[in-house]
Amino acid sequence: MMHALTAPLLRHSAHTRGWHRFLEHRPAAISAAILFVLVLLALCQPLIVAAMGQNPDAVDLLARFEPPTWAHPLGTDELGRDVFLRLLAGGRVSLFVGVVAALIGTIVGTLVGLWAGYYGGRVDSILMRVTDAVIALPLLPVLIVVAAIDPAKLGIPEAWRGGDRADLTRIVVIIALFGWTTVARLVRGAALALREQEFVRAATALGATPLRIMRVHLLPNMASPIIVATTLSVGHVILFESVLSFLGLGIQPPRASWGNMLTGAQELIWSAPLLVVYPGMLIFVTVMAFNFLGDGLQHALDPRATQRGERRTA
C-alpha cells in the first residue's frame, strides 16, 4: 500500500530532478530559449507579413540593397525583397524540413531497430546488414546524386512532382531515406538488452504478443535515447538541407530557405556581406542550439542519474 502511494511521488520527483538537471546545463537551457524564439517567429511569419504589409517574394528593383529602416528592419536584397521577411520564410522551410525529416528517420530507425533487437537471429542479421550498407555510403555525395535525379525519369506522376510543395516533399524524403541508421542501431542495442529483462519474460509467459511487448514494454523504456537522438539529428538535417539548397539541388526559388539565400548572396559577399552573414549565422546558431539541446536532454534523461536520485530519496 505504501509503495502504491509513494510511486507517483517518486516519478514526480524524478521528473523534477530531470528538469533541474536540464536547467543546470546552461548551454542547453539557452539553446532551448533560442530555438523557442526561432520557432515562434517562424510560426508567426504570416502574421508578421500581414502586419508589415509586404510580400517577401515581391521584386522591387528600385529598392535594391536598401539599408535597414523601419520598413525593412534588415534592409533589402539584390532584388529589392525584404531580408527580414525572407529569413522568417526561410526559417519556416528549414525548420520544417529538419523536424519532419528527423521524425520520419526516427520512426523508420525505431521500427528497424526494434524488430532487429527483439527478434534477433536472421531478422537481426538482415536488417543490420542493410543498416551497415547505408552507413557505409558517403552520405553527402549520395544525397547530392539522389537530389540531382530528375523525378520524371523515375516515373513519378506530374501531379506529384509539379505541385507547389514538390521540392519541399522531395528533400524531406531524400534526407529521411538515409537518416534513420543511427536511431536503428541505438534502438537495436536497447532492445537486445531489454528483451532479457524479467518483466519482458513475464509478459511473454503470460501470452503477450510480440507487438504488444514491443509497444508496451520496450518502447517506453527506450524513449529517452530516442528523444535525444532525434533532437541531435534535427541539426544535422538542417545542415544537409542547407548544403543541398546552396548547391541548387534542394529548395528552389522563389521559395526561400536559408541555404538558397546563401546561394543567391554568394556573388555579393564583397558588396553586400550581410546578405551572407544573416542566413549563415542562423544556420550556425540553429544547428549548434539543437546539438546543445540534445546534450542537455541526454544529461537530464540519464537513467543512472535518475536511479541515484531515487535511491537518495528512498
C-alpha positions as CSV (number, residue, x, y, z in Angstrom):
1,M,0.0,0.0,0.0
2,M,2.8,2.4,0.9
3,H,4.6,1.6,-2.3
4,A,1.5,2.3,-4.3
5,L,1.2,5.7,-2.7
6,T,4.8,6.7,-3.0
7,A,5.4,5.5,-6.6
8,P,3.7,8.6,-8.2
9,L,5.6,10.9,-5.8
10,L,8.9,9.2,-6.8
11,R,8.0,9.6,-10.5
12,H,7.1,13.3,-10.0
13,S,10.4,13.8,-8.0
14,A,12.3,12.1,-10.8
15,H,10.8,14.4,-13.4
16,T,11.5,17.4,-11.2
17,R,15.2,16.3,-10.8
18,G,15.4,15.8,-14.6
19,W,14.1,19.3,-15.2
20,H,16.6,20.7,-12.7
21,R,19.5,18.8,-14.4
22,F,18.4,20.2,-17.7
23,L,18.4,23.7,-16.4
24,E,21.8,23.2,-14.8
25,H,23.2,22.5,-18.3
26,R,23.4,26.2,-19.1
27,P,24.2,25.9,-22.9
28,A,21.2,23.6,-23.3
29,A,18.8,25.9,-21.4
30,I,20.0,28.9,-23.5
31,S,19.7,26.8,-26.7
32,A,16.1,25.9,-25.8
33,A,15.2,29.5,-25.4
34,I,16.8,30.5,-28.7
35,L,15.0,27.6,-30.5
36,F,11.7,28.7,-28.9
37,V,12.1,32.2,-30.2
38,L,13.1,31.0,-33.7
39,V,10.2,28.6,-33.9
40,L,7.8,31.2,-32.6
41,L,9.0,33.7,-35.2
42,A,8.8,31.1,-38.0
43,L,5.2,30.2,-37.0
44,C,4.2,33.8,-36.8
45,Q,5.7,34.7,-40.1
46,P,2.3,35.0,-41.9
47,L,1.1,37.4,-39.2
48,I,4.3,39.4,-39.4
49,V,4.0,39.7,-43.2
50,A,0.4,40.9,-42.8
51,A,1.3,43.4,-40.1
52,M,4.2,44.8,-42.2
53,G,2.0,44.8,-45.4
54,Q,4.8,43.4,-47.6
55,N,5.3,40.3,-49.7
56,P,8.7,38.6,-49.0
57,D,8.8,37.4,-52.6
58,A,7.8,40.7,-54.3
59,V,10.6,42.0,-56.5
60,D,11.3,45.8,-56.4
61,L,14.4,46.6,-58.4
62,L,14.1,50.3,-57.4
63,A,14.7,49.3,-53.7
64,R,17.8,47.1,-54.2
65,F,20.3,46.9,-51.3
66,E,18.5,49.4,-49.1
67,P,20.0,49.8,-45.6
68,P,18.0,48.8,-42.5
69,T,14.9,51.1,-42.0
70,W,11.7,50.8,-40.0
71,A,10.0,49.5,-43.2
72,H,12.9,47.0,-43.8
73,P,14.5,46.1,-40.4
74,L,17.4,44.2,-42.1
75,G,17.4,46.0,-45.4
76,T,16.6,44.6,-48.8
77,D,18.5,42.1,-51.1
78,E,19.7,42.2,-54.7
79,L,16.1,42.1,-56.0
80,G,14.6,44.6,-53.5
81,R,13.0,41.9,-51.3
82,D,12.8,42.4,-47.6
83,V,15.6,40.4,-46.0
84,F,13.9,40.0,-42.6
85,L,10.7,38.5,-44.0
86,R,12.7,36.2,-46.3
87,L,14.7,35.0,-43.3
88,L,11.5,34.2,-41.5
89,A,10.1,32.4,-44.6
90,G,13.4,30.5,-44.9
91,G,13.3,29.6,-41.2
92,R,9.8,28.0,-41.8
93,V,11.2,25.9,-44.6
94,S,14.5,24.9,-42.9
95,L,13.0,24.1,-39.6
96,F,10.1,22.2,-41.2
97,V,12.5,20.1,-43.2
98,G,14.7,19.5,-40.2
99,V,12.0,18.4,-37.8
100,V,9.9,16.4,-40.3
101,A,12.8,14.6,-41.9
102,A,14.3,13.8,-38.4
103,L,10.9,12.5,-37.2
104,I,10.5,10.3,-40.2
105,G,14.0,9.0,-39.9
106,T,13.4,8.3,-36.2
107,I,10.2,6.3,-36.9
108,V,11.9,4.2,-39.6
109,G,15.0,3.7,-37.4
110,T,12.9,2.8,-34.4
111,L,10.9,0.2,-36.3
112,V,14.0,-1.4,-37.9
113,G,16.0,-1.4,-34.6
114,L,13.0,-2.7,-32.6
115,W,12.4,-5.6,-34.9
116,A,16.1,-6.5,-35.2
117,G,16.7,-6.3,-31.4
118,Y,13.6,-8.2,-30.3
119,Y,13.5,-11.0,-32.9
120,G,17.3,-11.4,-33.2
121,G,18.7,-14.2,-35.4
122,R,18.2,-14.0,-39.1
123,V,15.9,-10.9,-38.9
124,D,18.6,-9.1,-36.9
125,S,21.3,-10.1,-39.3
126,I,19.4,-9.0,-42.4
127,L,18.2,-5.7,-41.0
128,M,21.6,-4.8,-39.6
129,R,23.4,-5.6,-42.8
130,V,21.1,-3.3,-44.6
131,T,21.8,-0.6,-42.0
132,D,25.6,-1.2,-42.3
133,A,25.3,-0.8,-46.1
134,V,23.5,2.6,-45.7
135,I,26.0,3.7,-43.1
136,A,28.9,2.8,-45.4
137,L,27.6,5.2,-48.1
138,P,29.3,8.6,-48.2
139,L,26.2,10.5,-47.1
140,L,26.6,14.0,-48.6
141,P,27.7,12.8,-52.1
142,V,24.9,10.3,-52.1
143,L,22.4,13.0,-51.2
144,I,23.7,15.2,-53.9
145,V,23.4,12.5,-56.5
146,V,19.9,11.5,-55.4
147,A,18.7,15.1,-55.3
148,A,20.0,15.7,-58.8
149,I,17.9,12.9,-60.3
150,D,15.1,14.1,-62.5
151,P,11.8,12.8,-60.9
152,A,10.3,12.5,-64.4
153,K,12.8,9.7,-65.2
154,L,11.6,7.8,-62.2
155,G,8.1,7.6,-63.5
156,I,6.7,9.9,-60.8
157,P,3.4,11.4,-61.9
158,E,3.3,15.1,-62.9
159,A,0.7,15.9,-60.2
160,W,3.2,14.7,-57.5
161,R,6.4,16.4,-58.9
162,G,4.8,19.6,-60.1
163,G,3.0,20.8,-57.0
164,D,3.7,23.9,-55.0
165,R,5.4,21.8,-52.3
166,A,7.1,19.2,-54.6
167,D,10.6,20.3,-53.9
168,L,9.9,20.5,-50.1
169,T,8.5,17.0,-50.1
170,R,11.3,15.6,-52.2
171,I,14.1,17.0,-50.0
172,V,12.3,15.7,-46.8
173,V,12.0,12.2,-48.4
174,I,15.6,12.1,-49.7
175,I,17.1,13.1,-46.3
176,A,14.8,10.8,-44.3
177,L,15.8,7.8,-46.5
178,F,19.3,8.0,-45.3
179,G,18.9,9.5,-41.9
180,W,17.5,6.5,-39.9
181,T,20.6,4.4,-39.3
182,T,21.8,6.0,-36.1
183,V,18.5,5.5,-34.4
184,A,18.2,2.0,-35.7
185,R,21.5,0.9,-34.1
186,L,20.7,2.7,-30.9
187,V,17.2,1.1,-30.6
188,R,18.5,-2.3,-31.6
189,G,21.1,-2.2,-28.8
190,A,18.5,-1.2,-26.2
191,A,16.0,-3.8,-27.4
192,L,18.7,-6.6,-27.1
193,A,19.3,-5.6,-23.5
194,L,15.6,-5.1,-22.5
195,R,14.3,-8.4,-24.1
196,E,16.3,-10.3,-21.5
197,Q,14.8,-8.4,-18.5
198,E,12.4,-10.2,-16.2
199,F,9.4,-8.1,-17.0
200,V,9.6,-8.9,-20.7
201,R,10.0,-12.6,-19.9
202,A,7.0,-12.4,-17.6
203,A,4.9,-10.7,-20.3
204,T,5.9,-13.4,-22.8
205,A,5.0,-16.1,-20.3
206,L,1.5,-14.5,-19.8
207,G,0.9,-14.8,-23.5
208,A,1.6,-11.2,-24.6
209,T,2.1,-10.9,-28.4
210,P,5.4,-9.6,-29.7
211,L,3.8,-6.4,-31.0
212,R,2.3,-5.7,-27.5
213,I,5.6,-6.4,-25.8
214,M,7.4,-4.0,-28.2
215,R,4.8,-1.3,-27.8
216,V,4.0,-1.6,-24.1
217,H,7.3,-2.8,-22.6
218,L,10.2,-2.0,-24.8
219,L,9.4,1.4,-26.4
220,P,8.6,3.3,-23.2
221,N,11.9,2.1,-21.7
222,M,13.9,3.4,-24.6
223,A,12.1,6.7,-25.1
224,S,14.9,8.8,-23.6
225,P,17.7,7.8,-26.0
226,I,15.3,8.0,-28.9
227,I,14.3,11.6,-28.0
228,V,18.0,12.6,-27.6
229,A,18.9,11.0,-30.9
230,T,16.0,12.8,-32.7
231,T,17.0,16.2,-31.3
232,L,20.6,15.8,-32.4
233,S,19.5,14.6,-35.9
234,V,17.4,17.8,-36.5
235,G,20.6,19.9,-36.6
236,H,22.3,17.5,-39.0
237,V,19.2,17.5,-41.3
238,I,19.0,21.3,-41.3
239,L,22.7,21.4,-42.3
240,F,22.2,18.8,-45.1
241,E,19.2,20.8,-46.4
242,S,21.2,24.0,-46.4
243,V,24.1,22.3,-48.3
244,L,21.7,20.9,-50.9
245,S,19.9,24.2,-51.3
246,F,23.2,26.0,-51.5
247,L,24.2,23.7,-54.4
248,G,20.8,24.4,-56.1
249,L,19.5,20.8,-55.5
250,G,17.2,21.5,-52.6
251,I,14.5,24.1,-52.1
252,Q,14.1,26.0,-55.3
253,P,13.5,29.8,-55.6
254,P,11.3,31.8,-55.2
255,R,10.6,29.7,-52.1
256,A,13.1,30.9,-49.5
257,S,15.3,28.7,-47.4
258,W,18.5,29.6,-45.5
259,G,20.5,27.5,-47.9
260,N,19.3,29.0,-51.1
261,M,19.5,32.5,-49.6
262,L,23.2,31.8,-49.2
263,T,23.3,30.7,-52.9
264,G,21.8,34.0,-54.0
265,A,24.2,36.0,-52.0
266,Q,27.5,34.2,-52.6
267,E,28.4,36.6,-55.5
268,L,27.6,39.6,-53.3
269,I,29.9,38.7,-50.4
270,W,32.1,41.7,-51.0
271,S,29.5,44.3,-52.0
272,A,26.7,43.2,-49.6
273,P,28.3,40.8,-47.0
274,L,25.3,41.0,-44.6
275,L,23.2,39.0,-47.1
276,V,25.6,36.1,-46.5
277,V,26.0,36.7,-42.7
278,Y,22.3,36.6,-41.8
279,P,21.4,33.2,-43.2
280,G,24.8,31.7,-42.4
281,M,24.6,32.8,-38.8
282,L,21.0,31.5,-38.5
283,I,22.1,28.1,-39.8
284,F,25.1,28.0,-37.4
285,V,23.1,29.1,-34.4
286,T,20.2,26.7,-35.1
287,V,22.4,23.7,-35.6
288,M,24.5,24.4,-32.5
289,A,21.4,25.0,-30.5
290,F,19.9,21.6,-31.4
291,N,23.2,20.0,-30.6
292,F,23.4,21.6,-27.2
293,L,19.7,20.8,-26.6
294,G,20.5,17.1,-27.3
295,D,23.4,17.2,-24.9
296,G,21.2,18.8,-22.2
297,L,18.4,16.2,-22.7
298,Q,21.0,13.4,-22.5
299,H,22.2,14.8,-19.2
300,A,18.6,15.3,-17.9
301,L,17.3,11.9,-19.0
302,D,20.4,9.9,-17.9
303,P,18.9,6.8,-16.2
304,R,21.9,6.4,-13.9
305,A,21.4,9.9,-12.5
306,T,17.7,9.2,-12.1
307,Q,18.4,6.0,-10.2
308,R,20.9,7.7,-7.9
309,G,18.4,10.4,-7.1
310,E,15.7,7.8,-6.4
311,R,18.0,5.9,-4.0
312,R,18.8,9.1,-2.2
313,T,15.0,9.9,-1.9
314,A,14.3,6.3,-0.7
